[in-house]
Amino acid sequence: MENNSNNPRREFLKKAAMGTAGLAAMNLGFSAKSYGRILGANDRVQVGIVGFSNRFRSSLVPSFMNHAKDLNFEFAAVSDIWNRRRDAAEAYIKSKAGVKIKKHRNNDELYDNKDIDAVIISTADFQHALMGVEAVRAGRDAYIEKPMAETMEDARALLKAVEETKKIVQIGSQRRSAPNYIAANEYIRSGKFGDITMVEMCWNVNQPGRWRVPEVKDIRQEDTDWDRYLMNRPKVAWDPRKYLEFRLFWPYSSGIPGQWMAHQIDTVHWFTGLDHPRSVAANGGIYMWKDGRTNADTLTAVMDYGPQNDMTKGFQVIFTSRFHNAAGGTKELYFSNGGMINLDTNKITSEGGLTKRMADEMGMKPNLLESSTLPNATRMETGANTGGDPMTSLHMRNWMECVRSRKTPNASVKAGYNHSIANIMTRIAMETGKRVTFDDTKQDVVAS
């Protein structure tokens, strides 16, 4: 085990988590400003791969390649602490893009490569935020997979780093680049929908092997860097399951909130302009797949949303998820007094709205939405990703364009910060059984 006091990188991670990453960056010789190349309009943007994950291979690579030629981007390097995945990345990018990339054993080596302009981070959930801090403090723009952060400490560190460095960061909440979700946002904000009165969301699968990884039987501790993998998490003995099947184990992932709820709750924040729930109550457990995991296979969360200074206004959000029965699939239903938006079918209907008969009883006017279909609908599939899905492709292009234009991407670091708050509140509510709120002054979760 490394001695942290003699390891500058360990000190950086510690200070980053404490929100003092600027000081840590200076200690490592980084400037608060980018020391990367100054890009001209015709310069090719050199992109580093941080973590050659299954998600990266199946979706992020094809999404990137869809736009690389048009926008003059190119994969140039990979950083992965497991030697097998470094070699796999080199071979895969060669086969798909026709280029030979440089292999780096870790991010320290990657950021020593001054030709790298930007990175795509697709590592274990708990690593996203602090690896984002590393990237922007080293002067690189970044595309960072969701969830952005699994603790408030890490979330605050990345938000601070991006605000200080002004680097271009896109969080992988790809709904924000999908035409049907953009249309839903515009419709709700136009006032035509009326006040949101309730949101119902679910994400159900029946997959015993979801988040299980066959490579667990192959990986050896000597082929990777377990201490570096753990970053700011407690130092524990080598465990290949926690390394590769991290989504099943806290504190490496929250599981359902970070993987699935993060997508859906982000739309609530986007459509309403609200940063986070006022309160969360949640329950769940491991009811079916008793395979040693510690994260729930079943979860229900009830969230109260609305202005913090006006408790007379607001609405409820219900999120449910289960691994052991796929009925219902993935649903996102927004309700108002006049009807509903179904983001599974992309239909706006008067279903459930205030009918004439019911309105007449109270001397009121009926309230029924005019039926329509959201344009250019793009659907998120619930099964395993098999390629560059349209949402991710559009989202990747938006990031690449913003690297060029220096505009804020669709899913900014603040959007990622906000979905992280909701995820963290939900996890803590489930673990403690308490009603959880958020302290805006301290920017921290409160379990009352």
C-alpha positions as CSV (number, residue, x, y, z in Angstrom):
1,M,0.0,0.0,0.0
2,E,1.3,3.4,-0.9
3,N,2.1,6.0,1.7
4,N,-0.2,8.9,1.0
5,S,2.1,11.5,2.5
6,N,4.7,10.7,-0.1
7,N,2.3,10.5,-3.1
8,P,1.4,13.9,-4.7
9,R,-1.4,12.3,-6.6
10,R,-3.0,11.0,-3.4
11,E,-2.7,14.5,-1.9
12,F,-4.4,15.9,-5.0
13,L,-7.3,13.6,-4.7
14,K,-7.7,14.3,-1.0
15,K,-7.7,18.0,-1.6
16,A,-10.0,17.8,-4.6
17,A,-12.5,16.0,-2.5
18,M,-12.2,18.7,0.1
19,G,-12.9,21.4,-2.5
20,T,-9.4,22.7,-2.5
21,A,-8.3,21.3,-5.9
22,G,-6.9,24.6,-7.0
23,L,-4.2,24.4,-4.4
24,A,-3.5,20.7,-5.2
25,A,-3.3,21.5,-8.9
26,M,-0.6,24.1,-8.2
27,N,1.3,21.6,-6.0
28,L,1.4,19.3,-9.0
29,G,2.6,22.0,-11.3
30,F,-0.7,22.5,-13.1
31,S,-2.0,26.0,-13.8
32,A,-5.6,27.0,-13.2
33,K,-5.6,27.9,-16.9
34,S,-5.3,25.3,-19.7
35,Y,-1.7,24.4,-20.6
36,G,-3.1,22.4,-23.6
37,R,-2.6,23.5,-27.2
38,I,-4.3,26.6,-28.4
39,L,-6.7,25.2,-31.0
40,G,-7.2,26.9,-34.3
41,A,-10.4,26.4,-36.4
42,N,-8.6,23.8,-38.6
43,D,-6.7,22.0,-35.9
44,R,-7.6,18.4,-35.2
45,V,-8.8,17.9,-31.6
46,Q,-6.8,15.1,-30.0
47,V,-9.0,13.1,-27.5
48,G,-7.8,10.8,-24.7
49,I,-9.9,7.8,-23.5
50,V,-10.0,7.6,-19.7
51,G,-11.2,4.1,-18.9
52,F,-11.9,1.7,-21.8
53,S,-15.2,0.4,-20.4
54,N,-17.9,-1.7,-22.0
55,R,-20.0,1.4,-22.2
56,F,-17.1,3.2,-24.0
57,R,-16.7,0.4,-26.5
58,S,-20.4,-0.2,-27.3
59,S,-21.8,3.4,-27.3
60,L,-19.2,6.1,-26.9
61,V,-16.9,5.0,-29.6
62,P,-19.5,4.8,-32.3
63,S,-21.1,8.0,-31.1
64,F,-17.8,9.8,-31.4
65,M,-16.9,8.2,-34.7
66,N,-20.3,9.5,-36.2
67,H,-19.0,13.0,-36.0
68,A,-15.2,12.8,-35.8
69,K,-14.5,13.4,-39.5
70,D,-17.0,16.2,-39.7
71,L,-15.7,18.1,-36.7
72,N,-12.1,17.1,-37.1
73,F,-11.7,15.1,-33.9
74,E,-9.5,12.0,-33.4
75,F,-8.7,9.5,-30.6
76,A,-5.1,9.8,-29.7
77,A,-4.5,8.0,-26.4
78,V,-5.9,5.7,-23.7
79,S,-5.4,5.7,-20.0
80,D,-6.5,2.6,-18.2
81,I,-4.9,1.0,-15.1
82,W,-5.7,-2.6,-16.3
83,N,-3.2,-3.7,-18.9
84,R,-5.8,-5.9,-20.7
85,R,-8.1,-2.9,-21.4
86,R,-5.2,-0.7,-22.6
87,D,-4.3,-3.3,-25.2
88,A,-8.0,-3.8,-26.1
89,A,-8.5,-0.1,-26.6
90,E,-5.4,0.1,-28.8
91,A,-6.7,-2.8,-31.0
92,Y,-10.3,-1.6,-31.1
93,I,-9.6,2.0,-32.0
94,K,-7.2,0.8,-34.7
95,S,-9.9,-1.3,-36.2
96,K,-12.6,1.3,-36.0
97,A,-10.7,4.6,-36.6
98,G,-7.6,3.4,-38.4
99,V,-5.3,5.2,-36.0
100,K,-2.7,3.9,-33.5
101,I,-3.2,5.4,-30.1
102,K,-0.7,5.9,-27.3
103,K,-1.2,3.7,-24.2
104,H,-0.8,5.2,-20.7
105,R,-0.9,3.3,-17.4
106,N,-2.7,6.0,-15.6
107,N,-3.9,9.6,-15.8
108,D,-0.7,11.1,-14.6
109,E,1.0,9.7,-17.7
110,L,-1.9,10.8,-19.9
111,Y,-1.8,14.4,-18.9
112,D,1.9,14.5,-19.4
113,N,1.1,14.1,-23.0
114,K,0.7,17.8,-24.0
115,D,-0.9,16.9,-27.4
116,I,-4.1,15.8,-25.7
117,D,-6.8,18.5,-25.8
118,A,-9.8,16.7,-24.3
119,V,-10.8,13.5,-22.7
120,I,-13.8,11.2,-22.4
121,I,-14.2,9.7,-19.0
122,S,-16.0,6.4,-18.7
123,T,-14.8,4.7,-15.5
124,A,-16.3,3.4,-12.3
125,D,-19.2,5.6,-11.0
126,F,-17.4,6.9,-7.9
127,Q,-14.4,8.0,-10.0
128,H,-16.2,10.3,-12.4
129,A,-16.1,13.5,-10.4
130,L,-12.5,13.3,-9.2
131,M,-11.3,12.2,-12.6
132,G,-13.2,15.2,-14.0
133,V,-11.3,17.4,-11.5
134,E,-8.0,15.9,-12.7
135,A,-8.9,16.6,-16.3
136,V,-10.0,20.2,-16.1
137,R,-7.2,21.1,-13.6
138,A,-4.8,19.6,-16.2
139,G,-6.3,22.0,-18.8
140,R,-8.4,19.5,-20.7
141,D,-12.1,19.7,-21.7
142,A,-14.1,16.6,-20.7
143,Y,-17.1,14.4,-21.5
144,I,-17.9,12.7,-18.2
145,E,-20.3,9.8,-18.0
146,K,-23.1,10.0,-15.5
147,P,-23.6,9.8,-12.6
148,M,-21.5,12.9,-12.1
149,A,-20.8,12.2,-8.4
150,E,-21.9,9.8,-5.7
151,T,-21.1,12.0,-2.7
152,M,-21.6,15.7,-2.2
153,E,-17.9,16.1,-1.3
154,D,-16.9,14.9,-4.8
155,A,-19.8,16.8,-6.5
156,R,-18.7,20.1,-4.9
157,A,-15.1,19.5,-5.9
158,L,-15.9,19.1,-9.6
159,L,-18.4,22.0,-9.7
160,K,-15.7,24.3,-8.2
161,A,-13.0,23.1,-10.6
162,V,-15.1,23.6,-13.7
163,E,-16.3,27.0,-12.5
164,E,-12.7,28.1,-11.9
165,T,-11.0,26.6,-15.0
166,K,-13.9,27.4,-17.4
167,K,-13.2,24.2,-19.3
168,I,-15.9,22.6,-21.5
169,V,-17.6,19.7,-19.6
170,Q,-20.5,17.7,-20.8
171,I,-22.1,15.3,-18.4
172,G,-23.5,12.1,-20.0
173,S,-27.2,13.0,-19.4
174,Q,-28.0,12.4,-23.1
175,R,-31.7,13.1,-22.9
176,R,-30.8,16.8,-23.0
177,S,-29.7,16.4,-26.6
178,A,-32.7,14.3,-27.8
179,P,-35.2,16.1,-30.0
180,N,-38.3,14.7,-28.2
181,Y,-37.0,15.7,-24.8
182,I,-36.1,19.2,-26.1
183,A,-39.6,19.5,-27.5
184,A,-41.1,18.4,-24.2
185,N,-39.1,21.0,-22.3
186,E,-40.2,23.8,-24.7
187,Y,-43.8,22.7,-24.4
188,I,-43.8,22.7,-20.6
189,R,-42.0,26.0,-20.4
190,S,-44.4,27.6,-22.9
191,G,-47.2,27.2,-20.3
192,K,-49.4,25.2,-22.5
193,F,-49.1,22.1,-20.3
194,G,-50.1,24.0,-17.2
195,D,-48.5,23.4,-13.8
196,I,-46.9,20.0,-13.3
197,T,-48.9,18.2,-10.6
198,M,-47.1,14.9,-10.5
199,V,-44.4,12.8,-12.2
200,E,-44.2,9.0,-12.3
201,M,-41.1,7.3,-13.4
202,C,-40.0,3.7,-13.5
203,W,-37.1,1.6,-14.8
204,N,-37.7,-2.1,-14.7
205,V,-35.7,-5.0,-16.0
206,N,-35.5,-8.8,-15.4
207,Q,-31.8,-9.4,-15.8
208,P,-30.0,-11.5,-13.2
209,G,-26.7,-10.7,-14.9
210,R,-27.2,-6.9,-15.2
211,W,-24.0,-5.3,-14.0
212,R,-22.3,-8.7,-13.6
213,V,-19.0,-8.9,-15.5
214,P,-17.5,-12.3,-16.7
215,E,-14.0,-10.9,-16.7
216,V,-14.0,-11.1,-12.9
217,K,-12.6,-14.5,-13.2
218,D,-9.7,-13.3,-15.3
219,I,-8.4,-10.1,-13.7
220,R,-5.3,-10.4,-11.5
221,Q,-4.3,-7.7,-9.0
222,E,-0.8,-7.6,-10.4
223,D,-2.2,-6.6,-13.8
224,T,-3.8,-3.4,-12.5
225,D,-3.4,-0.7,-9.8
226,W,-5.9,-1.4,-7.0
227,D,-4.7,1.5,-4.8
228,R,-5.0,4.0,-7.6
229,Y,-8.5,2.5,-8.4
230,L,-9.8,3.2,-4.9
231,M,-8.9,6.9,-5.2
232,N,-10.5,8.6,-2.1
233,R,-12.5,5.5,-1.0
234,P,-11.4,3.5,2.1
235,K,-8.4,1.3,1.6
236,V,-9.6,-2.3,1.5
237,A,-8.2,-5.7,0.3
238,W,-8.2,-6.5,-3.4
239,D,-11.7,-7.6,-4.6
240,P,-12.1,-8.2,-8.4
241,R,-15.9,-7.9,-8.0
242,K,-15.7,-4.4,-6.6
243,Y,-13.3,-3.5,-9.4
244,L,-15.4,-4.8,-12.3
245,E,-18.9,-5.2,-10.9
246,F,-18.7,-1.9,-9.0
247,R,-22.3,-1.0,-9.7
248,L,-23.4,-3.7,-7.3
249,F,-21.4,-2.3,-4.3
250,W,-21.4,0.9,-2.3
251,P,-19.2,3.0,-1.9
252,Y,-18.2,2.5,-5.6
253,S,-21.7,3.1,-6.9
254,S,-25.2,3.8,-5.6
255,G,-26.6,1.3,-8.2
256,I,-30.1,2.2,-9.2
257,P,-30.0,5.9,-8.3
258,G,-26.8,6.6,-10.1
259,Q,-27.3,4.4,-13.1
260,W,-31.0,4.8,-13.9
261,M,-32.7,7.5,-11.8
262,A,-29.9,9.9,-12.8
263,H,-31.3,10.0,-16.3
264,Q,-34.9,10.4,-15.4
265,I,-34.7,12.9,-12.5
266,D,-32.5,15.1,-14.7
267,T,-35.5,15.8,-16.9
268,V,-37.5,17.1,-13.9
269,H,-34.8,19.6,-13.1
270,W,-34.5,20.6,-16.7
271,F,-38.2,21.0,-17.4
272,T,-38.9,22.9,-14.2
273,G,-35.7,24.9,-13.5
274,L,-35.7,23.4,-10.0
275,D,-32.3,22.3,-8.7
276,H,-33.2,19.5,-6.4
277,P,-36.0,17.9,-4.4
278,R,-37.2,19.7,-1.3
279,S,-37.4,16.3,0.4
280,V,-37.0,12.5,-0.3
281,A,-38.3,9.4,1.4
282,A,-37.2,6.0,0.0
283,N,-37.3,2.3,0.6
284,G,-35.7,-0.7,-1.0
285,G,-33.6,-3.8,-0.6
286,I,-32.1,-6.9,-2.1
287,Y,-35.2,-9.0,-2.5
288,M,-34.3,-11.3,-5.4
289,W,-30.6,-11.4,-6.5
290,K,-28.7,-12.5,-3.4
291,D,-25.3,-12.8,-5.0
292,G,-23.2,-10.9,-2.6
293,R,-24.2,-7.4,-3.8
294,T,-24.8,-4.6,-1.4
295,N,-26.8,-2.3,-3.6
296,A,-30.6,-2.8,-3.8
297,D,-32.3,-4.7,-6.6
298,T,-35.6,-2.9,-5.8
299,L,-36.1,0.8,-5.0
300,T,-39.0,3.2,-4.5
301,A,-38.4,6.9,-3.9
302,V,-41.0,9.6,-3.3
303,M,-39.8,13.2,-3.8
304,D,-41.3,16.5,-3.1
305,Y,-40.4,19.3,-5.5
306,G,-41.2,23.0,-5.5
307,P,-39.9,26.4,-4.5
308,Q,-38.0,26.4,-1.3
309,N,-39.7,29.6,-0.1
310,D,-43.2,28.7,-1.1
311,M,-44.5,25.3,0.2
312,T,-48.0,26.1,-1.3
313,K,-46.6,25.3,-4.7
314,G,-45.0,22.0,-5.9
315,F,-45.6,18.5,-7.0
316,Q,-44.6,14.9,-6.2
317,V,-42.2,12.7,-8.1
318,I,-42.4,8.9,-7.7
319,F,-39.5,6.8,-9.0
320,T,-39.5,3.0,-8.9
321,S,-37.1,0.4,-10.2
322,R,-36.8,-3.4,-10.0
323,F,-34.4,-6.0,-11.4
324,H,-36.6,-9.0,-11.2
325,N,-39.6,-8.3,-13.3
326,A,-39.6,-6.2,-16.5
327,A,-43.3,-5.3,-16.6
328,G,-43.7,-1.6,-17.2
329,G,-40.2,-1.2,-18.7
330,T,-39.1,2.4,-18.7
331,K,-41.7,5.1,-18.2
332,E,-41.7,8.9,-17.7
333,L,-45.1,10.3,-17.2
334,Y,-45.7,14.0,-16.6
335,F,-49.2,15.0,-15.3
336,S,-51.0,18.3,-15.2
337,N,-54.7,19.1,-14.5
338,G,-55.3,19.1,-18.2
339,G,-53.7,15.7,-19.2
340,M,-50.3,14.1,-19.5
341,I,-47.0,13.8,-21.4
342,N,-45.9,10.2,-22.0
343,L,-42.2,10.3,-22.8
344,D,-42.3,6.6,-23.6
345,T,-44.8,7.1,-26.5
346,N,-43.9,10.7,-27.0
347,K,-47.6,11.6,-26.9
348,I,-49.3,14.6,-25.3
349,T,-52.9,13.7,-24.5
350,S,-55.9,14.9,-22.4
351,E,-55.9,11.6,-20.6
352,G,-56.9,12.2,-16.9
353,G,-57.6,15.9,-17.6
354,L,-60.5,17.8,-16.0
355,T,-63.6,16.8,-18.1
356,K,-66.7,19.0,-18.6
357,R,-68.9,16.8,-16.4
358,M,-66.5,16.9,-13.5
359,A,-65.9,20.6,-14.0
360,D,-69.6,21.4,-14.2
361,E,-70.1,19.9,-10.7
362,M,-67.9,22.7,-9.2
363,G,-68.9,25.5,-11.6
364,M,-65.5,25.3,-13.3
365,K,-64.4,25.2,-16.9
366,P,-63.1,21.9,-18.3
367,N,-59.3,21.6,-18.8
368,L,-58.2,19.2,-21.5
369,L,-54.9,19.3,-23.4
370,E,-54.9,19.2,-27.2
371,S,-53.5,15.9,-28.3
372,S,-50.2,16.0,-30.3
373,T,-47.0,14.0,-30.8
374,L,-43.5,15.3,-29.8
375,P,-41.4,15.8,-33.0
376,N,-38.4,13.8,-34.0
377,A,-38.9,11.3,-31.2
378,T,-35.9,9.3,-30.0
379,R,-36.4,6.5,-27.6
380,M,-34.1,5.2,-24.9
381,E,-34.1,1.4,-24.9
382,T,-34.0,-0.4,-21.6
383,G,-31.9,-3.4,-22.7
384,A,-28.1,-3.5,-22.9
385,N,-26.6,-1.0,-25.2
386,T,-25.7,-2.5,-28.6
387,G,-24.3,0.5,-30.4
388,G,-24.2,4.3,-30.7
389,D,-27.8,5.0,-29.8
390,P,-29.2,8.3,-31.3
391,M,-29.4,10.1,-28.0
392,T,-25.7,9.5,-27.1
393,S,-24.6,10.3,-30.7
394,L,-26.4,13.7,-30.6
395,H,-25.1,14.4,-27.1
396,M,-21.5,13.6,-28.1
397,R,-21.8,15.9,-31.1
398,N,-23.1,18.7,-28.9
399,W,-20.0,18.3,-26.7
400,M,-17.6,18.2,-29.7
401,E,-19.2,21.4,-31.1
402,C,-18.9,23.1,-27.8
403,V,-15.2,22.2,-27.5
404,R,-14.9,24.2,-30.8
405,S,-17.3,27.1,-30.0
406,R,-16.5,27.3,-26.2
407,K,-20.3,27.4,-25.5
408,T,-21.8,25.6,-22.5
409,P,-22.9,22.1,-23.5
410,N,-26.5,20.8,-23.1
411,A,-25.7,18.9,-19.9
412,S,-23.5,21.3,-18.0
413,V,-21.6,20.5,-14.8
414,K,-24.4,22.3,-12.9
415,A,-27.0,19.8,-14.4
416,G,-24.8,17.0,-13.3
417,Y,-24.4,18.5,-9.8
418,N,-28.2,18.7,-9.5
419,H,-28.9,15.1,-10.5
420,S,-26.1,14.1,-8.1
421,I,-28.0,15.8,-5.2
422,A,-31.2,14.0,-6.0
423,N,-29.4,10.6,-6.3
424,I,-27.5,11.2,-3.0
425,M,-30.6,12.2,-1.2
426,T,-32.4,9.1,-2.4
427,R,-29.5,6.8,-1.4
428,I,-29.3,8.3,2.1
429,A,-33.1,8.2,2.5
430,M,-33.1,4.5,1.6
431,E,-30.2,3.7,3.9
432,T,-31.4,5.6,6.9
433,G,-35.1,5.3,6.6
434,K,-35.3,9.0,7.3
435,R,-36.9,11.9,5.4
436,V,-34.0,13.7,3.7
437,T,-33.7,17.4,2.9
438,F,-31.0,19.6,1.4
439,D,-29.3,22.6,3.0
440,D,-28.7,25.2,0.3
441,T,-26.4,27.2,2.5
442,K,-24.0,24.3,3.3
443,Q,-24.7,22.5,0.0
444,D,-25.2,19.3,1.8
445,V,-27.8,16.6,2.5
446,V,-29.6,16.5,5.8
447,A,-31.2,13.3,7.2
448,S,-33.8,14.5,9.8
